[in-house]
């Protein structure tokens, strides 16, 4: 699985003009399940996300995690993280998990974050979404499991 993690002051996602999820301060996490991924990948990625030390401590250093600050997360499915651009200008997405597997692993990832004590809201899998955020830093990290 892949996750693009962005430290945010706030973020929200809408579908057809309706807000379906929001967070802040905390993380906006764009998540993609890859072919061959299993639930263990989702659980491990969630643990790494929750424990990633990218929030400022009292001295201004990135030394605190989402769990340390009591932050929230907005988790949004993003199959385009599987893009292969090695053969021209049109990306290929064949490395992404099949939609039914992708949705199952996306939900497992969000549930695992919740089980770790993170307040989690989500986008809507497979929907055409609009994501808005106020990036903090900016800090953007790619995680892969």
C-alpha positions in Angstrom: 0.0 0.0 0.0 1.0 3.6 -0.6 0.0 6.7 1.4 0.8 10.3 0.7 0.7 11.9 4.1 0.3 15.7 4.4 0.4 17.6 7.7 -2.5 19.9 7.7 -4.1 22.7 9.8 -7.4 21.5 8.3 -8.7 19.6 5.4 -12.1 18.5 4.0 -13.5 16.5 1.2 -16.8 17.0 -0.7 -18.8 14.8 -3.1 -21.4 16.6 -5.3 -21.1 19.7 -3.1 -21.7 17.8 0.2 -19.0 17.7 2.8 -18.4 14.0 3.6 -15.3 14.2 5.7 -13.0 16.7 7.4 -10.1 16.9 9.9 -7.7 19.3 11.5 -5.2 19.8 12.9 -3.7 16.5 11.8 -3.1 14.6 8.6 -4.7 14.3 5.2 -3.8 10.8 4.0 -4.2 9.8 0.3 -4.2 6.0 0.2 -3.7 3.5 -2.6 -3.9 -0.3 -2.4 -1.6 -2.0 -4.8 -1.9 -5.4 -6.4 -0.8 -8.1 -4.0 -1.5 -6.1 -0.9 -3.1 -7.8 2.1 -4.8 -6.6 5.3 -1.4 -6.8 7.0 -0.1 -4.1 4.7 -3.1 -1.8 5.7 -2.5 -2.4 9.4 1.2 -1.8 9.2 0.7 1.3 7.1 -1.8 2.7 9.6 0.6 2.1 12.5 3.4 3.9 10.6 1.1 6.8 9.8 -0.1 7.2 13.4 3.5 7.1 14.8 5.2 9.2 12.1 7.0 12.0 13.9 6.3 15.0 11.7 4.6 17.4 14.2 6.6 20.1 16.0 7.6 19.6 19.7 8.1 22.5 22.1 11.5 23.3 20.5 10.0 23.4 17.0 11.5 20.1 15.9 9.5 17.5 14.0 9.5 15.0 16.9 5.8 14.3 17.7 3.3 11.9 16.1 -0.3 12.2 15.3 -0.9 10.1 18.5 1.3 12.5 20.5 -0.7 15.6 19.5 -4.1 14.0 19.6 -4.7 15.0 16.0 -7.3 13.7 13.5 -7.0 12.2 10.1 -8.9 12.6 6.8 -8.3 9.4 4.8 -9.1 9.6 1.0 -8.8 6.8 -1.5 -6.4 7.8 -4.3 -5.7 5.0 -6.9 -3.6 7.4 -9.0 -0.7 6.9 -6.5 -0.2 3.7 -8.4 0.6 5.6 -11.6 3.3 4.3 -13.9 4.7 7.1 -16.0 7.7 5.2 -17.4 6.3 4.6 -20.9 5.2 8.0 -22.1 2.9 10.8 -21.2 -0.2 8.9 -20.2 0.0 7.2 -16.8 -0.9 3.6 -16.4 -2.7 2.3 -13.3 -2.4 -1.5 -13.7 -0.4 -1.8 -10.5 -3.4 -0.6 -8.4 -5.5 -3.2 -6.7 -8.8 -4.2 -8.2 -11.6 -1.9 -7.0 -13.1 -4.4 -4.6 -9.7 -5.2 -3.0 -8.8 -1.5 -3.0 -12.0 -0.6 -1.1 -11.6 -3.4 1.4 -8.0 -2.4 2.2 -8.8 1.3 2.3 -11.5 0.6 4.9 -9.1 -1.7 6.8 -6.5 1.1 6.9 -9.1 3.7 8.2 -10.3 1.2 10.8 -6.8 0.4 11.9 -6.1 4.1 12.5 -9.3 4.4 14.5 -8.3 1.3 16.6 -5.0 3.1 17.4 -7.0 6.0 18.9 -7.0 8.4 16.0 -10.2 10.3 15.1 -10.7 9.4 11.4 -13.1 10.7 8.8 -13.0 9.5 5.2 -13.8 10.4 1.6 -16.1 8.2 -0.4 -14.4 5.3 -2.2 -14.6 5.6 -6.0 -16.4 8.9 -6.0 -15.3 12.1 -7.8 -14.2 14.1 -4.8 -13.0 17.6 -4.2 -10.3 17.8 -1.5 -9.4 21.1 0.1 -6.6 21.5 2.6 -4.5 24.0 4.5 -1.0 22.4 4.3 1.0 23.0 7.5 4.7 23.4 6.8 4.3 22.2 4.1 5.1 18.7 5.2 4.4 15.9 2.7 5.7 12.3 3.1 5.3 9.2 1.0 4.9 5.9 2.9 4.8 2.5 1.4 4.2 -1.0 2.8 
